[in-house]
Amino acid sequence: MSNGTNQKSFLVAILLSLFAGGLGVDRMYLGYVGLGIAKLLTLGGLGIWAIIDLILIATKKLGPADGSDYAS
């Protein structure tokens, strides 16, 4: 777990995924910058990747890239 200086909020991640997931903002927020750019260039995999990421974040299967838990 992280020391708390860079913890990511679950609520922010889910809202970013819901409203800007097709632009890769959710992946970039979680620290997956390269995948976020790829998601941006493909418009969220034509929507499919965006939906999958929304489900993964909602079920907490996709978390911050540094391996930490979401902030409480």
All heavy atoms as TSV, in Angstrom:
chain	resi	resn	atom	element	x	y	z
A	1	MET	N	N	0.831	-1.176	0.000
A	1	MET	CA	C	0.000	0.000	0.000
A	1	MET	C	C	0.878	1.243	0.000
A	1	MET	O	O	1.941	1.271	0.564
A	1	MET	CB	C	-0.913	-0.008	1.228
A	1	MET	CG	C	-1.883	1.130	1.209
A	1	MET	SD	S	-3.286	0.685	2.219
A	1	MET	CE	C	-3.943	2.275	2.483
A	2	SER	N	N	0.396	2.278	-0.622
A	2	SER	CA	C	1.134	3.524	-0.740
A	2	SER	C	C	1.197	4.248	0.594
A	2	SER	O	O	0.428	3.984	1.500
A	2	SER	CB	C	0.432	4.400	-1.782
A	2	SER	OG	O	1.052	5.658	-1.879
A	3	ASN	N	N	2.113	5.204	0.690
A	3	ASN	CA	C	2.248	5.963	1.921
A	3	ASN	C	C	1.211	7.068	2.058
A	3	ASN	O	O	1.254	7.843	2.988
A	3	ASN	CB	C	3.658	6.543	2.049
A	3	ASN	CG	C	3.988	7.502	0.918
A	3	ASN	OD1	O	3.143	7.830	0.090
A	3	ASN	ND2	N	5.222	7.950	0.890
A	4	GLY	N	N	0.296	7.173	1.122
A	4	GLY	CA	C	-0.791	8.121	1.219
A	4	GLY	C	C	-0.572	9.410	0.452
A	4	GLY	O	O	-1.450	10.240	0.393
A	5	THR	N	N	0.600	9.596	-0.129
A	5	THR	CA	C	0.876	10.836	-0.828
A	5	THR	C	C	0.272	10.879	-2.224
A	5	THR	O	O	0.065	11.948	-2.764
A	5	THR	CB	C	2.392	11.079	-0.940
A	5	THR	OG1	O	2.974	9.983	-1.631
A	5	THR	CG2	C	3.013	11.229	0.427
A	6	ASN	N	N	-0.021	9.747	-2.799
A	6	ASN	CA	C	-0.526	9.711	-4.171
A	6	ASN	C	C	-1.701	8.759	-4.307
A	6	ASN	O	O	-1.852	8.110	-5.328
A	6	ASN	CB	C	0.608	9.316	-5.125
A	6	ASN	CG	C	0.279	9.620	-6.560
A	6	ASN	OD1	O	-0.563	10.458	-6.852
A	6	ASN	ND2	N	0.927	8.917	-7.465
A	7	GLN	N	N	-2.516	8.632	-3.287
A	7	GLN	CA	C	-3.636	7.707	-3.356
A	7	GLN	C	C	-4.729	8.247	-4.259
A	7	GLN	O	O	-4.980	9.446	-4.305
A	7	GLN	CB	C	-4.188	7.418	-1.965
A	7	GLN	CG	C	-3.293	6.501	-1.180
A	7	GLN	CD	C	-4.009	5.935	0.019
A	7	GLN	OE1	O	-4.746	6.629	0.699
A	7	GLN	NE2	N	-3.802	4.666	0.265
A	8	LYS	N	N	-5.349	7.344	-4.968
A	8	LYS	CA	C	-6.408	7.690	-5.907
A	8	LYS	C	C	-7.764	7.387	-5.293
A	8	LYS	O	O	-7.947	6.385	-4.616
A	8	LYS	CB	C	-6.252	6.897	-7.207
A	8	LYS	CG	C	-4.890	7.015	-7.860
A	8	LYS	CD	C	-4.609	8.426	-8.298
A	8	LYS	CE	C	-3.264	8.476	-8.998
A	8	LYS	NZ	N	-2.828	9.799	-9.283
A	9	SER	N	N	-8.724	8.237	-5.577
A	9	SER	CA	C	-10.071	8.080	-5.060
A	9	SER	C	C	-10.894	7.177	-5.974
A	9	SER	O	O	-10.904	7.353	-7.197
A	9	SER	CB	C	-10.740	9.452	-4.960
A	9	SER	OG	O	-12.122	9.329	-4.757
A	10	PHE	N	N	-11.601	6.229	-5.368
A	10	PHE	CA	C	-12.469	5.338	-6.136
A	10	PHE	C	C	-13.591	6.127	-6.796
A	10	PHE	O	O	-13.921	5.909	-7.959
A	10	PHE	CB	C	-13.039	4.241	-5.228
A	10	PHE	CG	C	-14.060	3.378	-5.908
A	10	PHE	CD1	C	-13.681	2.460	-6.866
A	10	PHE	CD2	C	-15.403	3.499	-5.606
A	10	PHE	CE1	C	-14.621	1.665	-7.507
A	10	PHE	CE2	C	-16.348	2.715	-6.235
A	10	PHE	CZ	C	-15.956	1.795	-7.192
A	11	LEU	N	N	-14.176	7.073	-6.058
A	11	LEU	CA	C	-15.280	7.869	-6.591
A	11	LEU	C	C	-14.836	8.684	-7.804
A	11	LEU	O	O	-15.537	8.725	-8.825
A	11	LEU	CB	C	-15.854	8.789	-5.512
A	11	LEU	CG	C	-17.016	9.677	-5.942
A	11	LEU	CD1	C	-18.191	8.833	-6.402
A	11	LEU	CD2	C	-17.434	10.587	-4.806
A	12	VAL	N	N	-13.675	9.301	-7.716
A	12	VAL	CA	C	-13.155	10.071	-8.855
A	12	VAL	C	C	-12.911	9.145	-10.043
A	12	VAL	O	O	-13.259	9.480	-11.178
A	12	VAL	CB	C	-11.871	10.834	-8.462
A	12	VAL	CG1	C	-11.208	11.453	-9.682
A	12	VAL	CG2	C	-12.178	11.898	-7.416
A	13	ALA	N	N	-12.326	7.987	-9.799
A	13	ALA	CA	C	-12.034	7.039	-10.878
A	13	ALA	C	C	-13.310	6.589	-11.577
A	13	ALA	O	O	-13.363	6.543	-12.811
A	13	ALA	CB	C	-11.273	5.837	-10.335
A	14	ILE	N	N	-14.353	6.276	-10.819
A	14	ILE	CA	C	-15.600	5.796	-11.426
A	14	ILE	C	C	-16.297	6.915	-12.189
A	14	ILE	O	O	-16.835	6.698	-13.272
A	14	ILE	CB	C	-16.515	5.119	-10.372
A	14	ILE	CG1	C	-17.571	4.227	-11.047
A	14	ILE	CG2	C	-17.227	6.107	-9.512
A	14	ILE	CD1	C	-17.091	2.897	-11.412
A	15	LEU	N	N	-16.256	8.139	-11.657
A	15	LEU	CA	C	-16.877	9.263	-12.357
A	15	LEU	C	C	-16.115	9.615	-13.635
A	15	LEU	O	O	-16.736	9.901	-14.669
A	15	LEU	CB	C	-16.974	10.479	-11.435
A	15	LEU	CG	C	-17.991	10.364	-10.300
A	15	LEU	CD1	C	-17.895	11.567	-9.373
A	15	LEU	CD2	C	-19.402	10.211	-10.838
A	16	LEU	N	N	-14.794	9.587	-13.583
A	16	LEU	CA	C	-14.010	9.830	-14.789
A	16	LEU	C	C	-14.275	8.762	-15.840
A	16	LEU	O	O	-14.392	9.060	-17.034
A	16	LEU	CB	C	-12.515	9.881	-14.459
A	16	LEU	CG	C	-12.023	11.134	-13.759
A	16	LEU	CD1	C	-10.560	10.965	-13.361
A	16	LEU	CD2	C	-12.199	12.358	-14.625
A	17	SER	N	N	-14.395	7.522	-15.404
A	17	SER	CA	C	-14.672	6.434	-16.330
A	17	SER	C	C	-16.047	6.603	-16.970
A	17	SER	O	O	-16.223	6.377	-18.162
A	17	SER	CB	C	-14.576	5.092	-15.621
A	17	SER	OG	O	-14.704	4.036	-16.535
A	18	LEU	N	N	-17.002	7.030	-16.171
A	18	LEU	CA	C	-18.373	7.192	-16.663
A	18	LEU	C	C	-18.482	8.344	-17.657
A	18	LEU	O	O	-19.108	8.204	-18.709
A	18	LEU	CB	C	-19.319	7.409	-15.476
A	18	LEU	CG	C	-20.799	7.497	-15.772
A	18	LEU	CD1	C	-21.303	6.191	-16.381
A	18	LEU	CD2	C	-21.567	7.808	-14.509
A	19	PHE	N	N	-17.881	9.483	-17.332
A	19	PHE	CA	C	-18.077	10.671	-18.144
A	19	PHE	C	C	-16.969	10.952	-19.161
A	19	PHE	O	O	-17.207	11.642	-20.150
A	19	PHE	CB	C	-18.253	11.896	-17.237
A	19	PHE	CG	C	-19.520	11.835	-16.434
A	19	PHE	CD1	C	-19.472	11.661	-15.057
A	19	PHE	CD2	C	-20.757	11.913	-17.039
A	19	PHE	CE1	C	-20.629	11.590	-14.303
A	19	PHE	CE2	C	-21.936	11.843	-16.303
A	19	PHE	CZ	C	-21.867	11.686	-14.932
A	20	ALA	N	N	-15.755	10.447	-18.934
A	20	ALA	CA	C	-14.654	10.727	-19.855
A	20	ALA	C	C	-13.851	9.475	-20.180
A	20	ALA	O	O	-12.710	9.575	-20.629
A	20	ALA	CB	C	-13.739	11.794	-19.255
A	21	GLY	N	N	-14.450	8.310	-19.980
A	21	GLY	CA	C	-13.748	7.053	-20.221
A	21	GLY	C	C	-13.358	6.845	-21.667
A	21	GLY	O	O	-12.325	6.264	-21.951
A	22	GLY	N	N	-14.155	7.333	-22.584
A	22	GLY	CA	C	-13.843	7.188	-23.997
A	22	GLY	C	C	-12.621	7.987	-24.423
A	22	GLY	O	O	-12.045	7.732	-25.469
A	23	LEU	N	N	-12.222	8.933	-23.574
A	23	LEU	CA	C	-11.042	9.747	-23.867
A	23	LEU	C	C	-9.803	9.270	-23.115
A	23	LEU	O	O	-8.746	9.880	-23.196
A	23	LEU	CB	C	-11.324	11.214	-23.517
A	23	LEU	CG	C	-12.500	11.838	-24.258
A	23	LEU	CD1	C	-12.757	13.240	-23.738
A	23	LEU	CD2	C	-12.248	11.853	-25.750
A	24	GLY	N	N	-9.940	8.207	-22.340
A	24	GLY	CA	C	-8.800	7.635	-21.634
A	24	GLY	C	C	-8.423	8.346	-20.349
A	24	GLY	O	O	-7.409	8.027	-19.732
A	25	VAL	N	N	-9.235	9.298	-19.929
A	25	VAL	CA	C	-8.917	10.080	-18.734
A	25	VAL	C	C	-8.869	9.194	-17.489
A	25	VAL	O	O	-8.023	9.393	-16.612
A	25	VAL	CB	C	-9.938	11.227	-18.553
A	25	VAL	CG1	C	-9.672	12.006	-17.288
A	25	VAL	CG2	C	-9.915	12.144	-19.763
A	26	ASP	N	N	-9.729	8.196	-17.413
A	26	ASP	CA	C	-9.746	7.300	-16.255
A	26	ASP	C	C	-8.435	6.526	-16.136
A	26	ASP	O	O	-7.860	6.428	-15.054
A	26	ASP	CB	C	-10.936	6.345	-16.311
A	26	ASP	CG	C	-11.056	5.572	-17.622
A	26	ASP	OD1	O	-10.352	5.911	-18.597
A	26	ASP	OD2	O	-11.875	4.643	-17.680
A	27	ARG	N	N	-7.938	6.006	-17.244
A	27	ARG	CA	C	-6.673	5.257	-17.225
A	27	ARG	C	C	-5.501	6.166	-16.860
A	27	ARG	O	O	-4.621	5.782	-16.101
A	27	ARG	CB	C	-6.404	4.616	-18.590
A	27	ARG	CG	C	-7.229	3.400	-18.881
A	27	ARG	CD	C	-6.642	2.191	-18.215
A	27	ARG	NE	N	-7.403	1.004	-18.587
A	27	ARG	CZ	C	-6.926	-0.211	-18.482
A	27	ARG	NH1	N	-5.724	-0.422	-18.020
A	27	ARG	NH2	N	-7.677	-1.237	-18.820
A	28	MET	N	N	-5.505	7.384	-17.398
A	28	MET	CA	C	-4.432	8.322	-17.074
A	28	MET	C	C	-4.473	8.691	-15.601
A	28	MET	O	O	-3.426	8.768	-14.954
A	28	MET	CB	C	-4.547	9.570	-17.940
A	28	MET	CG	C	-4.204	9.323	-19.390
A	28	MET	SD	S	-4.288	10.850	-20.320
A	28	MET	CE	C	-4.939	10.268	-21.866
A	29	TYR	N	N	-5.655	8.902	-15.045
A	29	TYR	CA	C	-5.799	9.230	-13.628
A	29	TYR	C	C	-5.236	8.113	-12.748
A	29	TYR	O	O	-4.582	8.372	-11.739
A	29	TYR	CB	C	-7.270	9.473	-13.290
A	29	TYR	CG	C	-7.541	9.636	-11.812
A	29	TYR	CD1	C	-7.168	10.795	-11.144
A	29	TYR	CD2	C	-8.168	8.621	-11.081
A	29	TYR	CE1	C	-7.403	10.946	-9.784
A	29	TYR	CE2	C	-8.406	8.766	-9.728
A	29	TYR	CZ	C	-8.019	9.936	-9.085
A	29	TYR	OH	O	-8.249	10.066	-7.735
A	30	LEU	N	N	-5.470	6.872	-13.147
A	30	LEU	CA	C	-5.001	5.734	-12.361
A	30	LEU	C	C	-3.518	5.445	-12.558
A	30	LEU	O	O	-2.957	4.605	-11.867
A	30	LEU	CB	C	-5.827	4.486	-12.689
A	30	LEU	CG	C	-7.275	4.537	-12.207
A	30	LEU	CD1	C	-8.052	3.333	-12.716
A	30	LEU	CD2	C	-7.352	4.613	-10.696
A	31	GLY	N	N	-2.870	6.150	-13.488
A	31	GLY	CA	C	-1.430	5.996	-13.676
A	31	GLY	C	C	-1.035	5.189	-14.891
A	31	GLY	O	O	0.149	4.955	-15.117
A	32	TYR	N	N	-1.985	4.760	-15.686
A	32	TYR	CA	C	-1.706	4.004	-16.899
A	32	TYR	C	C	-1.695	4.978	-18.084
A	32	TYR	O	O	-2.592	4.951	-18.936
A	32	TYR	CB	C	-2.770	2.922	-17.130
A	32	TYR	CG	C	-2.926	1.939	-15.996
A	32	TYR	CD1	C	-3.920	2.099	-15.024
A	32	TYR	CD2	C	-2.086	0.842	-15.902
A	32	TYR	CE1	C	-4.061	1.191	-13.991
A	32	TYR	CE2	C	-2.227	-0.077	-14.869
A	32	TYR	CZ	C	-3.219	0.100	-13.922
A	32	TYR	OH	O	-3.354	-0.805	-12.910
A	33	VAL	N	N	-0.681	5.832	-18.142
A	33	VAL	CA	C	-0.657	6.920	-19.124
A	33	VAL	C	C	-0.604	6.384	-20.557
A	33	VAL	O	O	-1.339	6.854	-21.425
A	33	VAL	CB	C	0.520	7.875	-18.844
A	33	VAL	CG1	C	0.588	8.975	-19.887
A	33	VAL	CG2	C	0.378	8.480	-17.454
A	34	GLY	N	N	0.228	5.406	-20.810
A	34	GLY	CA	C	0.333	4.843	-22.155
A	34	GLY	C	C	-0.976	4.249	-22.638
A	34	GLY	O	O	-1.403	4.478	-23.771
A	35	LEU	N	N	-1.635	3.501	-21.767
A	35	LEU	CA	C	-2.929	2.923	-22.129
A	35	LEU	C	C	-3.998	4.000	-22.266
A	35	LEU	O	O	-4.904	3.889	-23.091
A	35	LEU	CB	C	-3.361	1.884	-21.093
A	35	LEU	CG	C	-2.570	0.585	-21.114
A	35	LEU	CD1	C	-2.973	-0.304	-19.942
A	35	LEU	CD2	C	-2.773	-0.152	-22.420
A	36	GLY	N	N	-3.868	5.052	-21.478
A	36	GLY	CA	C	-4.812	6.165	-21.581
A	36	GLY	C	C	-4.702	6.855	-22.932
A	36	GLY	O	O	-5.716	7.202	-23.547
A	37	ILE	N	N	-3.475	7.033	-23.397
A	37	ILE	CA	C	-3.270	7.648	-24.709
A	37	ILE	C	C	-3.796	6.736	-25.814
A	37	ILE	O	O	-4.446	7.197	-26.754
A	37	ILE	CB	C	-1.781	7.998	-24.916
A	37	ILE	CG1	C	-1.388	9.126	-23.952
A	37	ILE	CG2	C	-1.502	8.382	-26.368
A	37	ILE	CD1	C	0.096	9.397	-23.880
A	38	ALA	N	N	-3.543	5.445	-25.688
A	38	ALA	CA	C	-4.067	4.487	-26.678
A	38	ALA	C	C	-5.593	4.500	-26.685
A	38	ALA	O	O	-6.219	4.458	-27.745
A	38	ALA	CB	C	-3.551	3.084	-26.374
A	39	LYS	N	N	-6.174	4.597	-25.517
A	39	LYS	CA	C	-7.635	4.638	-25.401
A	39	LYS	C	C	-8.175	5.924	-26.023
A	39	LYS	O	O	-9.214	5.909	-26.680
A	39	LYS	CB	C	-8.020	4.537	-23.922
A	39	LYS	CG	C	-9.466	4.237	-23.664
A	39	LYS	CD	C	-9.670	3.977	-22.181
A	39	LYS	CE	C	-11.120	3.841	-21.838
A	39	LYS	NZ	N	-11.335	3.680	-20.399
A	40	LEU	N	N	-7.456	7.035	-25.835
A	40	LEU	CA	C	-7.844	8.310	-26.436
A	40	LEU	C	C	-7.812	8.224	-27.960
A	40	LEU	O	O	-8.755	8.644	-28.632
A	40	LEU	CB	C	-6.914	9.420	-25.953
A	40	LEU	CG	C	-7.041	10.782	-26.633
A	40	LEU	CD1	C	-8.397	11.400	-26.351
A	40	LEU	CD2	C	-5.934	11.707	-26.184
A	41	LEU	N	N	-6.738	7.657	-28.503
A	41	LEU	CA	C	-6.584	7.581	-29.958
A	41	LEU	C	C	-7.605	6.665	-30.619
A	41	LEU	O	O	-7.918	6.838	-31.801
A	41	LEU	CB	C	-5.158	7.139	-30.305
A	41	LEU	CG	C	-4.055	8.132	-29.918
A	41	LEU	CD1	C	-2.685	7.534	-30.198
A	41	LEU	CD2	C	-4.235	9.455	-30.641
A	42	THR	N	N	-8.124	5.690	-29.868
A	42	THR	CA	C	-9.126	4.770	-30.426
A	42	THR	C	C	-10.543	5.114	-29.984
A	42	THR	O	O	-11.479	4.354	-30.233
A	42	THR	CB	C	-8.821	3.317	-30.015
A	42	THR	OG1	O	-8.904	3.213	-28.598
A	42	THR	CG2	C	-7.452	2.873	-30.496
A	43	LEU	N	N	-10.678	6.282	-29.320
A	43	LEU	CA	C	-11.972	6.708	-28.772
A	43	LEU	C	C	-12.586	5.625	-27.884
A	43	LEU	O	O	-13.747	5.263	-28.016
A	43	LEU	CB	C	-12.937	7.111	-29.887
A	43	LEU	CG	C	-12.504	8.321	-30.711
A	43	LEU	CD1	C	-13.473	8.559	-31.847
A	43	LEU	CD2	C	-12.355	9.563	-29.849
A	44	GLY	N	N	-11.769	5.133	-26.986
A	44	GLY	CA	C	-12.240	4.120	-26.048
A	44	GLY	C	C	-12.510	2.792	-26.719
A	44	GLY	O	O	-13.387	2.042	-26.303
A	45	GLY	N	N	-11.718	2.476	-27.740
A	45	GLY	CA	C	-11.949	1.220	-28.468
A	45	GLY	C	C	-13.326	1.209	-29.075
A	45	GLY	O	O	-14.033	0.208	-29.042
A	46	LEU	N	N	-13.708	2.376	-29.639
A	46	LEU	CA	C	-15.045	2.592	-30.203
A	46	LEU	C	C	-16.134	2.321	-29.167
A	46	LEU	O	O	-17.224	1.858	-29.486
A	46	LEU	CB	C	-15.258	1.765	-31.464
A	46	LEU	CG	C	-14.298	2.083	-32.611
A	46	LEU	CD1	C	-14.547	1.167	-33.789
A	46	LEU	CD2	C	-14.405	3.540	-33.026
A	47	GLY	N	N	-15.826	2.610	-27.922
A	47	GLY	CA	C	-16.804	2.482	-26.847
A	47	GLY	C	C	-16.713	1.193	-26.063
A	47	GLY	O	O	-17.105	1.139	-24.912
A	48	ILE	N	N	-16.194	0.154	-26.688
A	48	ILE	CA	C	-16.134	-1.150	-26.027
A	48	ILE	C	C	-15.141	-1.135	-24.875
A	48	ILE	O	O	-15.446	-1.583	-23.768
A	48	ILE	CB	C	-15.787	-2.260	-27.045
A	48	ILE	CG1	C	-16.899	-2.367	-28.080
A	48	ILE	CG2	C	-15.561	-3.590	-26.343
A	48	ILE	CD1	C	-16.565	-3.228	-29.261
A	49	TRP	N	N	-13.953	-0.589	-25.113
A	49	TRP	CA	C	-12.920	-0.505	-24.083
A	49	TRP	C	C	-13.408	0.367	-22.930
A	49	TRP	O	O	-13.172	0.063	-21.765
A	49	TRP	CB	C	-11.661	0.062	-24.706
A	49	TRP	CG	C	-10.407	-0.010	-23.897
A	49	TRP	CD1	C	-10.271	-0.460	-22.616
A	49	TRP	CD2	C	-9.110	0.390	-24.306
A	49	TRP	NE1	N	-8.958	-0.357	-22.217
A	49	TRP	CE2	C	-8.226	0.162	-23.245
A	49	TRP	CE3	C	-8.600	0.921	-25.482
A	49	TRP	CZ2	C	-6.880	0.449	-23.314
A	49	TRP	CZ3	C	-7.253	1.197	-25.547
A	49	TRP	CH2	C	-6.400	0.960	-24.473
A	50	ALA	N	N	-14.123	1.433	-23.248
A	50	ALA	CA	C	-14.637	2.332	-22.216
A	50	ALA	C	C	-15.630	1.607	-21.309
A	50	ALA	O	O	-15.593	1.769	-20.081
A	50	ALA	CB	C	-15.288	3.552	-22.860
A	51	ILE	N	N	-16.497	0.797	-21.881
A	51	ILE	CA	C	-17.487	0.044	-21.096
A	51	ILE	C	C	-16.789	-1.002	-20.229
A	51	ILE	O	O	-17.129	-1.169	-19.050
A	51	ILE	CB	C	-18.536	-0.611	-22.023
A	51	ILE	CG1	C	-19.388	0.479	-22.672
A	51	ILE	CG2	C	-19.414	-1.595	-21.255
A	51	ILE	CD1	C	-20.265	-0.020	-23.803
A	52	ILE	N	N	-15.819	-1.690	-20.802
A	52	ILE	CA	C	-15.076	-2.709	-20.048
A	52	ILE	C	C	-14.349	-2.069	-18.870
A	52	ILE	O	O	-14.384	-2.582	-17.752
A	52	ILE	CB	C	-14.110	-3.475	-20.971
A	52	ILE	CG1	C	-14.900	-4.340	-21.940
A	52	ILE	CG2	C	-13.128	-4.313	-20.161
A	52	ILE	CD1	C	-14.089	-4.966	-23.046
A	53	ASP	N	N	-13.700	-0.922	-19.109
A	53	ASP	CA	C	-12.997	-0.244	-18.021
A	53	ASP	C	C	-13.961	0.235	-16.944
A	53	ASP	O	O	-13.646	0.175	-15.758
A	53	ASP	CB	C	-12.177	0.931	-18.552
A	53	ASP	CG	C	-10.812	0.510	-19.059
A	53	ASP	OD1	O	-10.462	-0.684	-18.922
A	53	ASP	OD2	O	-10.085	1.375	-19.585
A	54	LEU	N	N	-15.125	0.712	-17.332
A	54	LEU	CA	C	-16.125	1.127	-16.351
A	54	LEU	C	C	-16.496	-0.043	-15.443
A	54	LEU	O	O	-16.547	0.099	-14.216
A	54	LEU	CB	C	-17.364	1.684	-17.047
A	54	LEU	CG	C	-18.499	2.127	-16.138
A	54	LEU	CD1	C	-18.060	3.269	-15.235
A	54	LEU	CD2	C	-19.704	2.530	-16.957
A	55	ILE	N	N	-16.698	-1.195	-16.026
A	55	ILE	CA	C	-17.027	-2.398	-15.249
A	55	ILE	C	C	-15.851	-2.804	-14.362
A	55	ILE	O	O	-16.035	-3.124	-13.186
A	55	ILE	CB	C	-17.446	-3.554	-16.186
A	55	ILE	CG1	C	-18.760	-3.201	-16.884
A	55	ILE	CG2	C	-17.557	-4.865	-15.419
A	55	ILE	CD1	C	-19.117	-4.119	-18.037
A	56	LEU	N	N	-14.636	-2.779	-14.905
A	56	LEU	CA	C	-13.451	-3.156	-14.127
A	56	LEU	C	C	-13.222	-2.222	-12.947
A	56	LEU	O	O	-12.878	-2.668	-11.847
A	56	LEU	CB	C	-12.207	-3.188	-15.023
A	56	LEU	CG	C	-12.128	-4.319	-16.035
A	56	LEU	CD1	C	-10.917	-4.142	-16.940
A	56	LEU	CD2	C	-12.080	-5.667	-15.336
A	57	ILE	N	N	-13.422	-0.941	-13.156
A	57	ILE	CA	C	-13.242	0.016	-12.062
A	57	ILE	C	C	-14.358	-0.145	-11.037
A	57	ILE	O	O	-14.115	-0.140	-9.828
A	57	ILE	CB	C	-13.162	1.458	-12.593
A	57	ILE	CG1	C	-11.870	1.642	-13.390
A	57	ILE	CG2	C	-13.219	2.469	-11.450
A	57	ILE	CD1	C	-11.776	2.949	-14.157
A	58	ALA	N	N	-15.590	-0.320	-11.495
A	58	ALA	CA	C	-16.728	-0.473	-10.581
A	58	ALA	C	C	-16.591	-1.704	-9.695
A	58	ALA	O	O	-17.005	-1.691	-8.530
A	58	ALA	CB	C	-18.030	-0.533	-11.370
A	59	THR	N	N	-15.991	-2.768	-10.223
A	59	THR	CA	C	-15.808	-3.990	-9.441
A	59	THR	C	C	-14.453	-4.017	-8.730
A	59	THR	O	O	-14.104	-5.013	-8.107
A	59	THR	CB	C	-15.935	-5.240	-10.343
A	59	THR	OG1	O	-14.959	-5.170	-11.374
A	59	THR	CG2	C	-17.336	-5.346	-10.932
A	60	LYS	N	N	-13.703	-2.917	-8.864
A	60	LYS	CA	C	-12.383	-2.751	-8.245
A	60	LYS	C	C	-11.361	-3.778	-8.727
A	60	LYS	O	O	-10.418	-4.117	-8.034
A	60	LYS	CB	C	-12.471	-2.729	-6.725
A	60	LYS	CG	C	-13.235	-1.540	-6.191
A	60	LYS	CD	C	-13.152	-1.439	-4.694
A	60	LYS	CE	C	-13.906	-0.196	-4.220
A	60	LYS	NZ	N	-13.843	-0.054	-2.774
A	61	LYS	N	N	-11.558	-4.283	-9.938
A	61	LYS	CA	C	-10.570	-5.174	-10.555
A	61	LYS	C	C	-9.444	-4.367	-11.190
A	61	LYS	O	O	-8.369	-4.884	-11.431
A	61	LYS	CB	C	-11.215	-6.052	-11.634
A	61	LYS	CG	C	-12.320	-6.939	-11.139
A	61	LYS	CD	C	-11.777	-8.101	-10.369
A	61	LYS	CE	C	-12.928	-9.038	-10.005
A	61	LYS	NZ	N	-12.571	-9.980	-8.980
A	62	LEU	N	N	-9.708	-3.092	-11.478
A	62	LEU	CA	C	-8.707	-2.183	-12.038
A	62	LEU	C	C	-8.481	-1.080	-11.024
A	62	LEU	O	O	-9.368	-0.300	-10.720
A	62	LEU	CB	C	-9.200	-1.585	-13.362
A	62	LEU	CG	C	-8.278	-0.574	-14.030
A	62	LEU	CD1	C	-6.949	-1.223	-14.408
A	62	LEU	CD2	C	-8.935	0.001	-15.263
A	63	GLY	N	N	-7.271	-1.058	-10.480
A	63	GLY	CA	C	-6.925	-0.056	-9.485
A	63	GLY	C	C	-5.745	0.776	-9.925
A	63	GLY	O	O	-5.309	0.688	-11.072
A	64	PRO	N	N	-5.206	1.562	-9.027
A	64	PRO	CA	C	-4.052	2.404	-9.368
A	64	PRO	C	C	-2.863	1.575	-9.869
A	64	PRO	O	O	-2.634	0.448	-9.420
A	64	PRO	CB	C	-3.725	3.088	-8.035
A	64	PRO	CG	C	-5.021	3.107	-7.295
A	64	PRO	CD	C	-5.705	1.833	-7.677
A	65	ALA	N	N	-2.109	2.152	-10.784
A	65	ALA	CA	C	-0.992	1.457	-11.418
A	65	ALA	C	C	0.110	1.104	-10.440
A	65	ALA	O	O	0.828	0.132	-10.659
A	65	ALA	CB	C	-0.424	2.308	-12.557
A	66	ASP	N	N	0.230	1.841	-9.351
A	66	ASP	CA	C	1.305	1.559	-8.389
A	66	ASP	C	C	0.983	0.398	-7.450
A	66	ASP	O	O	1.762	0.059	-6.595
A	66	ASP	CB	C	1.666	2.812	-7.593
A	66	ASP	CG	C	0.518	3.323	-6.726
A	66	ASP	OD1	O	-0.553	2.689	-6.687
A	66	ASP	OD2	O	0.716	4.368	-6.074
A	67	GLY	N	N	-0.181	-0.216	-7.645
A	67	GLY	CA	C	-0.549	-1.378	-6.838
A	67	GLY	C	C	-1.196	-1.055	-5.505
A	67	GLY	O	O	-1.557	-1.945	-4.758
A	68	SER	N	N	-1.376	0.233	-5.228
A	68	SER	CA	C	-1.997	0.620	-3.971
A	68	SER	C	C	-3.513	0.461	-4.047
A	68	SER	O	O	-4.075	0.271	-5.129
A	68	SER	CB	C	-1.659	2.080	-3.636
A	68	SER	OG	O	-2.221	2.958	-4.591
A	69	ASP	N	N	-4.131	0.509	-2.898
A	69	ASP	CA	C	-5.593	0.483	-2.844
A	69	ASP	C	C	-6.118	1.896	-3.077
A	69	ASP	O	O	-5.385	2.877	-3.006
A	69	ASP	CB	C	-6.070	0.003	-1.470
A	69	ASP	CG	C	-5.732	-1.455	-1.221
A	69	ASP	OD1	O	-5.684	-2.234	-2.193
A	69	ASP	OD2	O	-5.507	-1.817	-0.057
A	70	TYR	N	N	-7.417	1.974	-3.354
A	70	TYR	CA	C	-8.037	3.287	-3.455
A	70	TYR	C	C	-8.051	3.945	-2.090
A	70	TYR	O	O	-8.077	3.270	-1.056
A	70	TYR	CB	C	-9.486	3.152	-3.962
A	70	TYR	CG	C	-9.586	2.779	-5.417
A	70	TYR	CD1	C	-9.970	1.521	-5.819
A	70	TYR	CD2	C	-9.310	3.731	-6.402
A	70	TYR	CE1	C	-10.069	1.189	-7.153
A	70	TYR	CE2	C	-9.413	3.404	-7.738
A	70	TYR	CZ	C	-9.797	2.151	-8.121
A	70	TYR	OH	O	-9.897	1.814	-9.437
A	71	ALA	N	N	-8.045	5.274	-2.068
A	71	ALA	CA	C	-8.085	6.029	-0.805
A	71	ALA	C	C	-9.429	5.784	-0.125
A	71	ALA	O	O	-10.445	5.619	-0.771
A	71	ALA	CB	C	-7.901	7.508	-1.082
A	72	SER	N	N	-9.411	5.743	1.184
A	72	SER	CA	C	-10.644	5.516	1.953
A	72	SER	C	C	-11.467	6.766	2.041
A	72	SER	O	O	-10.993	7.834	2.171
A	72	SER	CB	C	-10.326	5.081	3.361
A	72	SER	OG	O	-9.370	4.073	3.382
